[in-house]
Amino acid sequence: CSLQAGLAVLLKAERLFHSSYHSQAVHIRPICRVSHWFAQVPCDGFTVATCLFLVQDASCLAVSWELRQTLTVVFDFFSSGQGKKDWSLFKMFSRTLTDTCPLASQSKVYVDISPKNKEKELLEVSPPPTSVHEAIVQGDKKTYAVYDLLSPSLFNTSRSLNVQLKWKRPQDSSEMPIPTLHAQRYVGGYGLQTGEICTLIYNTHPYRAFPVILLETVPWYLRLYVHTLTIITKGKENKPS
């Protein structure tokens, strides 16, 4: 469908490249194919049914390749001077969703509607979602409003879908929620002898540990030596896996 229909309609280059952050990635990995075999089993002691079983190839003799493309974009309207956390698809991308791609088996939009403090933050999404999904993310219970573009009723009432999120109460600018996992990075020293990159990763969960994959983008003016890498956790050196 390219940019004619589906979620890719929102990928307007001049809007994406003027955002606070964007990252494109292509993930390719080998996966074992699933083999099929049929068997006849008694269902109720009298009749015999033919069933299809899907069995994972333990020896992994047949391998398929999985291709996954991702695009991560961050729009920060709050710190850009507007002082509001309200947003909409049109406000971010200058476009709305008008149709689904007929070749897509799934096409959904998820909106996080689980505020950290439910008494102070009352949010509202419009139009009403087609369903609500709950999941555990980093030890916290999250609630998502789901917009299924393949649902026939989604585009019946309107020709376009412009998901909007508004807060019913004004928010204090000093009380921004801190993610469970967050990081800071700074460059210290100068030259090849004292120059260094320090990355601080924080886990604010009271009891749970999380695996972390760190991808560093090294500035062009720094030359890194791998043997000088040190990882310190709670004052003790920690070797990565």
Order of alpha helices (4+ residues) and beta strands (2+ residues): alpha-beta-beta-beta-beta-beta-alpha-beta-beta-beta-beta-beta-beta-alpha-beta-beta-beta
